[in-house]
Amino acid sequence: MARTRRRKLVAVAGVVLALGCVGVGYTVLAKPATTIDPTRLAAVERGDLARSVVATGKIEPITKVEIKSKANGIIKDLKVEVGDAVVEGQVLAELDRDNLAARLREARAALAGAQANLKGAEAELAKNRIEAEGPQAVFAQRNLDRAQKLAAEKLISAHDLDAARGTLEEATNRQSVARSQLGVSQARVAQSRASVAQAQAAVDRTEEELTNATIRSPIRGVVLSRDVEVGSPVSSILNLGSSATLVMVLGDISRVYVRGRVDEADIGTVRLGQPARIKVETFKDRQFEGKVTQIAPMGTEKDNVVNFEVRVSIENSLGELRANMTSNAEIVLEEHKGTLLIPEAAVIYDASRRASVDIVAPDAPTGRERRAVTTGLSNGTKTEVLKGLAQGDRVVLQ
């Protein structure tokens, strides 16, 4: 009887234990999880945030000059190499002067001949002017008058009277010829003077070409490229214009700019004077400061995409930035400093575009709590929080 009672007590205890285990298991399974994956958590932090657009392009010097020769010739000497710094007036190259010097001597000889011809023509004109005035005819007339008086008084013979008449006729004829030649002599003088002027111009031009055989720098800068070598022929820019031989390219790299392109969707927010941050591949850990100095008024279309050219100028007094470096100019449209920031991925928007976030709340049944926030500036990665959170709060990434 006692054994039977003990068996009943054991059975009842087993049933109670089983029911307890089932209750505990149900409670555990029914309770929602409160643990959040740490990789999905982010702290509210304070920092700087900017909204910007990026213009990608090449570094170019603001001042760039193509050096071409004013004289034709052969390169005899090159004074600079690529990368050398030059100052205004510095000699860059010399052309062979032998041919130019010979041409100058020839031009000067032609000038001397023209000047001699002018002197001869002026002497001939002076002679003709004197003869045209007829002083000999006046004297001959006086002699004839006196001879006629003497002949009337029978003091001279008829032969002497005829001689006086002949002298007057000869002087009168010579005066007439001189008067007719006077215009010719004046024309010869004018022609000789023109020849002298032409010869002088040839001398001046040859002297200038001889001077232009020395090619000098027009600016202070750096040699960006050199396109000729010693012995290379060069043509004059005065003869061929833009088709003349390019000798070298100089640039002032103390101030450079990025010629970048901005999509038409963003160009409306770009303004002159806006600050920009420039990065180049050469200095990956550095940032250069610049500002927008030019915006193209007309866009260019390529592959059905319209872009506008934007120029961002950069101070480069140390010369660290070089021409044709690939660069990205981040044009700052708006910037807030020392503001509260959260990841954009933590923001939840409802149908009315009202923003909220889930923050860590250990006392909440789910371990998180949804809180409405007021957002501000966003760059697509970080979002500014104006109201609803404090620094150090932890938010859940969605």
C-alpha positions as CSV (number, residue, x, y, z in Angstrom):
1,M,0.0,0.0,0.0
2,A,2.8,2.4,0.9
3,R,4.7,1.4,-2.3
4,T,1.6,2.2,-4.4
5,R,1.4,5.7,-2.8
6,R,5.1,6.4,-3.4
7,R,4.6,5.6,-7.1
8,K,1.7,8.0,-7.3
9,L,3.8,10.8,-5.8
10,V,6.6,10.2,-8.3
11,A,4.2,10.3,-11.2
12,V,2.6,13.5,-10.0
13,A,6.1,15.1,-9.5
14,G,7.1,14.1,-13.0
15,V,4.0,15.7,-14.5
16,V,4.6,18.9,-12.6
17,L,8.2,19.0,-13.8
18,A,7.2,18.4,-17.4
19,L,4.6,21.2,-17.2
20,G,7.2,23.6,-15.7
21,C,9.7,22.9,-18.5
22,V,7.0,23.4,-21.1
23,G,6.0,26.8,-19.5
24,V,9.6,28.0,-19.4
25,G,10.2,27.0,-23.0
26,Y,7.0,28.8,-24.2
27,T,8.0,31.9,-22.3
28,V,11.4,32.0,-23.9
29,L,10.1,31.4,-27.4
30,A,7.3,33.9,-27.1
31,K,9.5,36.8,-25.8
32,P,10.8,39.0,-28.7
33,A,14.6,39.2,-29.3
34,T,16.3,42.3,-27.9
35,T,19.8,41.8,-29.2
36,I,20.8,44.0,-32.2
37,D,23.6,43.1,-34.6
38,P,26.5,45.5,-33.6
39,T,27.4,46.0,-37.2
40,R,24.0,47.7,-37.7
41,L,24.6,50.3,-35.0
42,A,26.1,53.8,-35.5
43,A,26.7,56.6,-33.0
44,V,25.4,60.1,-33.4
45,E,28.5,62.2,-33.8
46,R,29.4,65.8,-34.4
47,G,31.3,66.9,-37.5
48,D,31.3,69.0,-40.7
49,L,29.0,68.3,-43.6
50,A,28.9,69.7,-47.1
51,R,26.7,69.3,-50.1
52,S,28.8,69.4,-53.3
53,V,29.2,68.5,-56.9
54,V,32.4,67.1,-58.4
55,A,34.0,68.4,-61.6
56,T,36.6,66.1,-63.1
57,G,39.3,67.5,-65.3
58,K,43.0,68.3,-65.8
59,I,45.3,70.8,-64.1
60,E,46.2,73.7,-66.4
61,P,48.2,76.9,-65.9
62,I,46.1,80.1,-66.1
63,T,48.8,81.7,-68.3
64,K,50.2,79.5,-71.1
65,V,52.1,80.8,-74.0
66,E,53.2,79.0,-77.3
67,I,56.6,80.3,-78.3
68,K,57.2,80.7,-82.0
69,S,60.0,82.4,-83.9
70,K,59.5,85.7,-85.7
71,A,62.5,84.8,-88.0
72,N,63.1,81.9,-90.4
73,G,66.2,79.8,-89.7
74,I,67.9,76.8,-88.1
75,I,68.0,76.3,-84.4
76,K,71.7,76.7,-83.3
77,D,71.4,76.6,-79.5
78,L,68.7,75.8,-77.0
79,K,69.2,77.4,-73.6
80,V,66.5,75.7,-71.5
81,E,65.1,72.2,-70.8
82,V,61.6,71.1,-69.9
83,G,60.8,72.0,-66.3
84,D,63.2,74.9,-66.1
85,A,62.0,78.1,-64.5
86,V,62.4,81.2,-66.7
87,V,61.9,84.9,-66.2
88,E,60.6,87.5,-68.6
89,G,63.3,88.4,-71.2
90,Q,65.4,85.3,-70.7
91,V,67.0,83.8,-73.8
92,L,65.3,80.5,-74.7
93,A,67.0,79.7,-78.1
94,E,69.3,81.1,-80.7
95,L,68.9,80.7,-84.5
96,D,71.9,80.4,-86.9
97,R,72.9,84.0,-87.7
98,D,75.3,83.5,-90.6
99,N,72.7,83.8,-93.3
100,L,70.9,86.7,-91.6
101,A,74.2,88.5,-91.2
102,A,75.0,88.1,-94.9
103,R,71.5,89.4,-95.8
104,L,72.1,92.4,-93.6
105,R,75.4,93.3,-95.3
106,E,73.7,93.0,-98.7
107,A,70.8,95.2,-97.6
108,R,73.2,97.8,-96.2
109,A,75.1,97.8,-99.5
110,A,71.9,98.3,-101.4
111,L,71.1,101.2,-99.1
112,A,74.5,102.8,-99.8
113,G,73.9,102.5,-103.5
114,A,70.5,104.1,-103.3
115,Q,71.8,107.0,-101.2
116,A,74.6,107.6,-103.8
117,N,72.0,107.7,-106.6
118,L,69.9,110.1,-104.6
119,K,72.9,112.5,-104.2
120,G,73.5,112.4,-108.0
121,A,69.9,113.1,-108.7
122,E,69.8,116.0,-106.3
123,A,73.0,117.4,-107.9
124,E,71.4,117.2,-111.3
125,L,68.3,118.9,-110.1
126,A,70.3,121.7,-108.5
127,K,72.2,122.2,-111.8
128,N,68.9,122.3,-113.8
129,R,67.4,124.8,-111.4
130,I,70.3,127.2,-111.8
131,E,70.2,126.8,-115.6
132,A,66.4,127.2,-115.7
133,E,66.8,130.6,-113.9
134,G,68.9,131.7,-116.9
135,P,71.7,133.9,-115.4
136,Q,73.8,133.4,-118.6
137,A,70.9,134.5,-120.8
138,V,70.7,137.8,-118.7
139,F,74.4,138.4,-119.1
140,A,74.2,137.6,-122.8
141,Q,71.3,140.0,-123.3
142,R,73.3,142.8,-121.6
143,N,76.3,142.1,-123.8
144,L,74.1,142.2,-126.9
145,D,72.6,145.5,-125.8
146,R,76.0,147.0,-125.3
147,A,77.3,145.6,-128.6
148,Q,74.4,147.1,-130.4
149,K,75.2,150.6,-129.0
150,L,78.8,150.2,-129.9
151,A,78.0,149.0,-133.4
152,A,75.7,152.0,-133.9
153,E,78.7,154.3,-133.0
154,K,80.9,152.2,-135.4
155,L,83.0,151.2,-132.5
156,I,82.8,147.4,-133.1
157,S,82.5,145.4,-136.2
158,A,79.5,143.5,-137.5
159,H,81.2,140.3,-136.7
160,D,81.4,141.2,-133.0
161,L,77.7,142.1,-133.0
162,D,76.8,138.7,-134.6
163,A,78.9,137.0,-132.0
164,A,76.9,138.7,-129.2
165,R,73.7,137.7,-130.8
166,G,74.9,134.1,-131.1
167,T,75.9,134.0,-127.4
168,L,72.4,135.2,-126.4
169,E,70.7,132.6,-128.5
170,E,72.9,129.9,-127.1
171,A,72.2,131.0,-123.5
172,T,68.4,131.2,-124.2
173,N,68.4,127.7,-125.7
174,R,70.3,126.3,-122.7
175,Q,67.7,127.9,-120.4
176,S,64.9,126.4,-122.3
177,V,66.5,122.9,-122.2
178,A,67.1,123.3,-118.4
179,R,63.5,124.3,-117.8
180,S,62.2,121.3,-119.8
181,Q,64.6,118.9,-117.8
182,L,63.6,120.4,-114.5
183,G,60.5,118.2,-114.1
184,V,62.5,115.1,-115.1
185,S,65.2,115.9,-112.5
186,Q,62.6,116.4,-109.8
187,A,61.0,113.0,-110.7
188,R,64.4,111.3,-110.5
189,V,65.0,112.8,-107.1
190,A,61.6,111.6,-105.9
191,Q,62.4,108.1,-107.3
192,S,65.8,108.0,-105.7
193,R,64.4,109.0,-102.3
194,A,61.8,106.2,-102.6
195,S,64.6,103.8,-103.4
196,V,66.5,104.9,-100.3
197,A,63.4,104.5,-98.2
198,Q,62.9,101.0,-99.6
199,A,66.5,100.1,-99.0
200,Q,66.3,101.4,-95.5
201,A,63.2,99.4,-94.8
202,A,65.1,96.3,-96.0
203,V,67.9,97.0,-93.7
204,D,65.5,97.6,-90.7
205,R,63.7,94.4,-91.5
206,T,66.9,92.4,-91.7
207,E,68.2,93.9,-88.5
208,E,64.9,93.0,-86.8
209,E,65.2,89.4,-88.1
210,L,68.8,89.3,-86.8
211,T,67.4,90.5,-83.4
212,N,64.6,87.9,-83.6
213,A,67.1,85.2,-84.1
214,T,67.4,85.4,-80.3
215,I,64.1,83.9,-78.9
216,R,63.3,85.3,-75.5
217,S,60.7,84.5,-72.9
218,P,57.7,86.9,-72.8
219,I,56.6,85.8,-69.3
220,R,57.8,84.4,-66.0
221,G,57.0,80.7,-65.8
222,V,58.1,77.2,-66.4
223,V,59.0,75.4,-69.6
224,L,56.1,72.9,-70.1
225,S,57.3,71.4,-73.4
226,R,60.1,71.8,-76.0
227,D,59.1,70.9,-79.5
228,V,62.4,71.4,-81.4
229,E,66.0,70.3,-81.1
230,V,69.3,71.8,-82.3
231,G,69.4,71.8,-86.1
232,S,65.6,71.9,-86.5
233,P,64.3,74.3,-89.1
234,V,61.8,76.9,-87.9
235,S,59.4,79.0,-89.9
236,S,58.4,82.6,-89.0
237,I,55.1,83.3,-87.4
238,L,55.1,86.6,-89.4
239,N,55.0,84.6,-92.6
240,L,52.9,81.5,-91.7
241,G,50.9,82.8,-88.7
242,S,49.5,80.0,-86.6
243,S,51.1,77.4,-88.8
244,A,54.6,78.5,-87.9
245,T,56.9,76.1,-86.1
246,L,56.1,75.6,-82.4
247,V,59.4,76.0,-80.5
248,M,58.2,75.5,-76.9
249,V,55.4,76.1,-74.5
250,L,55.7,78.1,-71.3
251,G,53.3,78.4,-68.5
252,D,53.0,80.3,-65.2
253,I,52.0,77.5,-62.7
254,S,51.9,79.8,-59.7
255,R,48.2,79.9,-60.3
256,V,46.5,77.0,-62.0
257,Y,43.0,75.8,-62.6
258,V,40.9,72.7,-63.2
259,R,38.9,72.7,-66.4
260,G,36.1,70.3,-65.3
261,R,32.6,69.4,-66.4
262,V,29.4,69.5,-64.4
263,D,26.2,67.8,-65.3
264,E,23.3,70.0,-66.3
265,A,21.3,68.6,-63.3
266,D,23.8,70.3,-61.0
267,I,25.0,73.3,-62.9
268,G,22.1,75.4,-61.6
269,T,23.5,75.3,-58.1
270,V,27.0,76.3,-59.1
271,R,27.9,80.0,-58.6
272,L,31.0,82.1,-59.2
273,G,33.2,82.4,-56.1
274,Q,32.0,79.1,-54.5
275,P,34.8,77.3,-52.6
276,A,36.2,74.0,-54.0
277,R,38.4,71.2,-52.7
278,I,40.7,69.8,-55.2
279,K,42.3,66.3,-55.1
280,V,44.9,64.8,-57.4
281,E,46.1,61.3,-57.8
282,T,49.7,62.4,-57.0
283,F,48.8,63.7,-53.5
284,K,46.0,61.3,-52.5
285,D,46.2,62.3,-48.8
286,R,46.2,66.0,-49.5
287,Q,43.5,68.6,-50.4
288,F,44.0,71.9,-52.2
289,E,41.7,74.8,-51.9
290,G,40.2,76.7,-54.8
291,K,37.2,78.6,-56.0
292,V,34.9,78.8,-59.1
293,T,36.1,81.5,-61.4
294,Q,34.3,80.7,-64.7
295,I,31.1,78.9,-65.7
296,A,30.4,78.2,-69.4
297,P,27.2,79.8,-70.6
298,M,26.6,77.0,-73.1
299,G,26.7,73.3,-72.5
300,T,28.1,70.6,-74.7
301,E,26.3,67.3,-75.5
302,K,28.0,64.0,-75.7
303,D,26.2,60.6,-75.7
304,N,22.9,62.4,-74.9
305,V,24.4,63.9,-71.8
306,V,24.8,67.7,-71.5
307,N,27.7,69.0,-69.4
308,F,28.9,72.5,-68.7
309,E,32.5,73.5,-68.4
310,V,33.5,75.0,-65.1
311,R,36.9,76.5,-64.2
312,V,38.2,76.2,-60.6
313,S,41.2,78.4,-59.9
314,I,43.9,77.2,-57.4
315,E,46.8,79.0,-55.7
316,N,49.9,77.0,-56.4
317,S,52.7,79.2,-55.1
318,L,54.9,76.2,-54.2
319,G,54.5,74.7,-57.7
320,E,53.4,71.3,-56.4
321,L,50.5,70.9,-58.9
322,R,51.8,70.2,-62.5
323,A,50.1,70.8,-65.8
324,N,47.8,67.9,-67.0
325,M,47.5,66.2,-63.6
326,T,44.1,64.5,-63.3
327,S,42.1,66.1,-60.6
328,N,38.6,66.1,-59.0
329,A,37.3,69.5,-57.9
330,E,34.6,69.2,-55.3
331,I,32.6,72.4,-55.5
332,V,31.0,73.1,-52.1
333,L,27.4,74.2,-52.6
334,E,26.6,74.4,-48.9
335,E,28.5,73.5,-45.7
336,H,27.6,73.2,-42.0
337,K,30.3,72.8,-39.4
338,G,30.1,71.2,-36.0
339,T,26.7,69.7,-36.6
340,L,25.1,66.4,-35.5
341,L,25.5,63.6,-38.1
342,I,24.1,60.2,-38.6
343,P,24.4,57.7,-41.6
344,E,21.9,58.3,-44.3
345,A,21.1,54.6,-44.0
346,A,19.6,55.1,-40.6
347,V,16.9,57.5,-41.7
348,I,13.4,56.2,-42.3
349,Y,10.9,58.2,-44.3
350,D,7.2,57.7,-44.3
351,A,4.8,58.4,-47.1
352,S,4.7,62.1,-46.2
353,R,8.6,62.2,-46.2
354,R,8.6,62.7,-42.4
355,A,11.9,61.4,-41.1
356,S,12.5,59.1,-38.1
357,V,15.2,56.7,-36.8
358,D,15.4,53.6,-34.6
359,I,17.6,54.2,-31.6
360,V,18.9,51.7,-29.1
361,A,16.5,51.4,-26.0
362,P,17.4,48.5,-23.7
363,D,14.3,48.9,-21.7
364,A,12.0,48.6,-24.7
365,P,10.4,45.2,-25.4
366,T,12.3,45.1,-28.8
367,G,15.5,46.7,-27.6
368,R,14.9,49.7,-29.9
369,E,12.6,52.7,-30.1
370,R,11.5,54.8,-33.1
371,R,12.0,58.5,-32.7
372,A,10.9,61.3,-35.0
373,V,13.8,63.6,-36.1
374,T,14.3,66.8,-38.1
375,T,16.9,66.4,-40.8
376,G,18.9,69.0,-42.6
377,L,21.8,68.8,-45.1
378,S,22.7,65.5,-46.7
379,N,25.4,64.5,-49.0
380,G,24.0,61.0,-49.7
381,T,26.2,59.3,-47.1
382,K,25.8,61.4,-44.0
383,T,22.7,63.4,-42.9
384,E,22.5,66.3,-40.5
385,V,20.1,66.0,-37.6
386,L,18.6,69.3,-36.4
387,K,16.3,67.9,-33.8
388,G,15.4,64.7,-32.0
389,L,18.8,63.2,-31.2
390,A,21.8,63.9,-29.0
391,Q,25.5,63.3,-29.5
392,G,26.3,59.7,-28.4
393,D,22.9,58.2,-29.1
394,R,23.1,55.0,-31.1
395,V,20.9,54.5,-34.1
396,V,20.0,51.4,-36.1
397,L,20.9,51.1,-39.7
398,Q,18.0,49.9,-41.9
